[in-house]
Amino acid sequence: MRVRGGVRELYVDGTFASRYEPGEVATGPVWDALAAAIAALPQERRRSVLLLGMGGGSAARVVRALAPRSRIVGVEIDPIVVRLARRWFDLDALGIEVVLEDARAYLERSRRRFDAVLEDVFVGTGRDAVKPDWLPEPGLARAARRLAPGGILASNALDEAPAVSAAVRSLFPSAVRIEIDDYDNQIFLGCSRALTGREVRRAVAATPLLVPALRSLSFRSVR
């Protein structure tokens, strides 16, 4: 944990995992970009969201603001992270169902369906953080099976971006890549309905909470 100028930052094994500034909802361009999946859903399709790799709840905070009535399930493997999130990141105020479990195990046992699945799972330390060996495959295929019809899958990738892109394109007829200025992260969205980079950008531009992040984001359809 670090507290600098009122901003709370959570590091897990040297990796920047979560950010929270009390009184603010937006938490940074990476988590805002991950939550762009929610902005791309119609209001009536924001009923349920699954977060894999919840961390301190940075993406969860944005999701809750964009989908105030939704059922949000956050899966996090590390009990210490959950404890810190409750103490320093006001996690309990978000009304999230917290599941303390490995995301892979959750996907293998769960039969619940969600309008959006946001995958933000990494292992390793510092700049060596990578996806675990079950991602992108078969993990993203299992995550896709948890989507309700017309739902959106979002995956946060670093060096695995080419493999994640290929997996998302193989699973969905529509895929979008979101790049973030000054970050190595790339967010990939997959959807069973028609979805384009231009459409996602319009949805983000129409969402006041996400507009400040828009200058740092670029959106492209991928095929």
C-alpha positions as CSV (number, residue, x, y, z in Angstrom):
1,M,0.0,0.0,0.0
2,R,1.1,3.5,-0.8
3,V,-0.7,6.8,0.0
4,R,0.5,9.8,-1.9
5,G,-1.3,13.1,-2.0
6,G,-4.5,11.4,-0.9
7,V,-4.3,8.8,-3.6
8,R,-4.2,5.2,-2.5
9,E,-2.2,2.7,-4.6
10,L,-2.1,-1.0,-4.2
11,Y,1.0,-3.0,-5.4
12,V,0.9,-6.8,-5.5
13,D,4.4,-8.4,-5.9
14,G,5.7,-5.1,-7.2
15,T,2.9,-4.8,-9.8
16,F,0.6,-1.7,-9.8
17,A,-2.7,-3.4,-9.1
18,S,-5.2,-0.7,-8.0
19,R,-5.7,3.0,-7.6
20,Y,-8.3,4.9,-5.5
21,E,-8.7,8.6,-4.8
22,P,-11.5,9.0,-2.2
23,G,-14.4,11.1,-3.7
24,E,-13.4,10.1,-7.3
25,V,-14.8,7.3,-9.4
26,A,-12.5,7.2,-12.4
27,T,-9.3,5.3,-11.4
28,G,-7.0,5.6,-14.4
29,P,-7.0,4.9,-18.1
30,V,-6.4,1.2,-18.0
31,W,-9.3,0.4,-15.7
32,D,-11.4,3.0,-17.5
33,A,-10.6,1.2,-20.8
34,L,-11.5,-2.1,-19.3
35,A,-14.9,-0.7,-18.1
36,A,-15.5,0.6,-21.7
37,A,-17.2,-2.8,-22.2
38,I,-20.0,-1.6,-19.9
39,A,-20.4,1.6,-21.8
40,A,-20.8,-0.4,-25.0
41,L,-23.8,-2.2,-23.5
42,P,-27.3,-0.8,-23.7
43,Q,-28.5,0.3,-20.3
44,E,-31.0,-2.6,-20.1
45,R,-28.1,-5.0,-20.7
46,R,-26.1,-3.9,-17.7
47,R,-27.7,-6.3,-15.3
48,S,-24.8,-8.5,-14.3
49,V,-21.0,-8.2,-14.5
50,L,-18.2,-10.7,-13.6
51,L,-14.8,-9.3,-12.7
52,L,-12.0,-11.9,-12.8
53,G,-8.9,-10.6,-11.0
54,M,-10.8,-7.9,-8.9
55,G,-7.7,-6.6,-7.1
56,G,-8.5,-3.5,-5.0
57,G,-11.6,-2.8,-7.1
58,S,-10.5,-0.1,-9.4
59,A,-12.5,-1.4,-12.4
60,A,-15.3,-2.4,-10.1
61,R,-15.7,1.2,-9.0
62,V,-16.2,2.4,-12.6
63,V,-18.5,-0.6,-13.4
64,R,-20.7,0.2,-10.4
65,A,-21.0,3.9,-11.5
66,L,-21.9,2.8,-15.0
67,A,-24.3,0.0,-13.9
68,P,-25.6,1.1,-10.5
69,R,-28.3,-1.6,-10.3
70,S,-26.2,-4.4,-11.6
71,R,-25.2,-7.6,-9.8
72,I,-21.4,-7.5,-9.7
73,V,-19.3,-10.6,-8.8
74,G,-15.6,-10.0,-8.1
75,V,-13.3,-13.0,-8.1
76,E,-10.0,-12.5,-6.3
77,I,-7.5,-15.2,-5.3
78,D,-5.5,-13.2,-2.7
79,P,-7.2,-12.8,0.8
80,I,-4.7,-10.1,1.7
81,V,-5.7,-8.0,-1.4
82,V,-9.4,-8.3,-0.4
83,R,-8.6,-7.3,3.1
84,L,-6.6,-4.2,1.9
85,A,-9.4,-3.4,-0.6
86,R,-11.9,-3.3,2.2
87,R,-9.8,-1.2,4.5
88,W,-8.3,1.3,2.1
89,F,-10.4,1.2,-1.1
90,D,-13.9,1.3,0.3
91,L,-14.7,-2.0,-1.5
92,D,-17.7,-2.9,0.7
93,A,-19.4,0.4,-0.3
94,L,-19.6,-0.9,-3.9
95,G,-22.1,-3.7,-3.1
96,I,-20.0,-6.4,-4.8
97,E,-20.3,-10.1,-4.2
98,V,-16.7,-11.0,-3.5
99,V,-15.6,-14.5,-4.3
100,L,-12.3,-15.5,-2.7
101,E,-11.1,-18.1,-5.3
102,D,-8.8,-18.7,-8.2
103,A,-10.5,-17.3,-11.3
104,R,-9.8,-20.5,-13.2
105,A,-11.6,-22.6,-10.6
106,Y,-14.5,-20.2,-10.6
107,L,-14.9,-20.5,-14.3
108,E,-14.8,-24.3,-14.2
109,R,-17.5,-24.6,-11.5
110,S,-19.8,-21.6,-12.2
111,R,-22.9,-21.8,-14.4
112,R,-24.0,-18.2,-13.9
113,R,-24.4,-15.9,-16.9
114,F,-23.4,-12.3,-17.1
115,D,-23.9,-9.4,-19.5
116,A,-20.2,-8.6,-19.2
117,V,-17.1,-10.5,-18.2
118,L,-14.0,-8.4,-17.4
119,E,-10.8,-10.4,-17.2
120,D,-7.8,-8.8,-15.5
121,V,-5.8,-11.7,-14.3
122,F,-2.0,-11.6,-14.0
123,V,0.7,-13.5,-12.1
124,G,4.4,-12.7,-11.6
125,T,6.2,-9.7,-10.2
126,G,6.7,-6.1,-11.3
127,R,7.4,-5.7,-15.0
128,D,7.5,-9.5,-15.4
129,A,3.7,-9.8,-14.8
130,V,2.1,-12.2,-17.3
131,K,-1.0,-14.1,-17.8
132,P,-1.2,-17.5,-16.0
133,D,-0.7,-20.5,-18.2
134,W,-4.5,-21.1,-18.6
135,L,-4.9,-17.7,-20.3
136,P,-5.7,-16.9,-23.0
137,E,-6.7,-20.5,-23.6
138,P,-8.7,-22.3,-22.4
139,G,-9.6,-19.5,-20.0
140,L,-11.2,-17.0,-22.4
141,A,-13.3,-19.7,-24.0
142,R,-14.6,-20.6,-20.5
143,A,-15.2,-16.9,-19.8
144,A,-17.1,-16.6,-23.0
145,R,-19.4,-19.4,-22.0
146,R,-20.4,-17.3,-19.0
147,L,-21.8,-14.6,-21.2
148,A,-25.5,-14.0,-21.7
149,P,-26.5,-13.6,-25.4
150,G,-25.2,-10.4,-26.7
151,G,-22.8,-9.9,-23.8
152,I,-19.3,-8.6,-24.0
153,L,-16.0,-10.1,-22.9
154,A,-13.1,-7.8,-22.1
155,S,-9.5,-8.9,-21.5
156,N,-6.5,-6.9,-20.3
157,A,-3.3,-7.9,-22.0
158,L,0.4,-7.0,-21.9
159,D,3.0,-9.1,-23.8
160,E,0.3,-11.7,-24.5
161,A,-1.7,-9.2,-26.7
162,P,-1.2,-11.2,-29.9
163,A,-2.4,-14.4,-28.3
164,V,-5.3,-12.7,-26.6
165,S,-6.3,-11.0,-29.8
166,A,-6.2,-14.3,-31.7
167,A,-8.3,-16.0,-28.9
168,V,-10.9,-13.3,-28.9
169,R,-11.2,-13.3,-32.7
170,S,-11.6,-17.0,-32.7
171,L,-14.4,-16.9,-30.1
172,F,-16.5,-13.9,-31.4
173,P,-17.6,-12.6,-34.7
174,S,-16.8,-9.0,-33.5
175,A,-13.6,-7.9,-31.7
176,V,-12.2,-4.5,-30.8
177,R,-8.8,-3.5,-29.5
178,I,-8.3,-0.5,-27.2
179,E,-4.8,0.9,-27.0
180,I,-3.8,3.2,-24.1
181,D,-1.2,6.0,-24.5
182,D,1.9,5.5,-22.4
183,Y,0.8,2.1,-21.3
184,D,1.8,-1.4,-22.6
185,N,-1.7,-2.6,-21.8
186,Q,-4.2,-3.4,-24.6
187,I,-7.8,-4.2,-23.9
188,F,-9.6,-6.6,-26.2
189,L,-13.4,-6.8,-26.4
190,G,-15.3,-9.6,-27.9
191,C,-19.1,-9.7,-28.6
192,S,-21.5,-12.1,-30.4
193,R,-23.3,-9.1,-31.9
194,A,-21.9,-6.6,-34.4
195,L,-19.5,-4.3,-32.5
196,T,-16.9,-1.9,-34.0
197,G,-14.2,0.2,-32.6
198,R,-16.1,3.3,-33.8
199,E,-19.2,2.2,-31.9
200,V,-17.2,1.6,-28.7
201,R,-15.5,5.0,-29.0
202,R,-18.9,6.7,-29.5
203,A,-20.2,4.9,-26.4
204,V,-17.3,6.1,-24.3
205,A,-17.6,9.6,-25.6
206,A,-21.3,9.6,-24.6
207,T,-20.3,8.5,-21.0
208,P,-19.3,11.6,-19.0
209,L,-17.3,9.5,-16.4
210,L,-15.1,8.1,-19.2
211,V,-14.7,11.2,-21.3
212,P,-11.4,12.3,-19.5
213,A,-9.8,9.0,-20.5
214,L,-10.8,9.3,-24.1
215,R,-7.8,11.4,-25.1
216,S,-5.6,8.5,-24.1
217,L,-7.5,5.8,-25.8
218,S,-7.7,4.5,-29.4
219,F,-10.2,2.0,-30.7
220,R,-9.9,-0.4,-33.6
221,S,-11.9,-3.2,-34.9
222,V,-9.8,-6.3,-35.3
223,R,-10.4,-9.2,-37.7
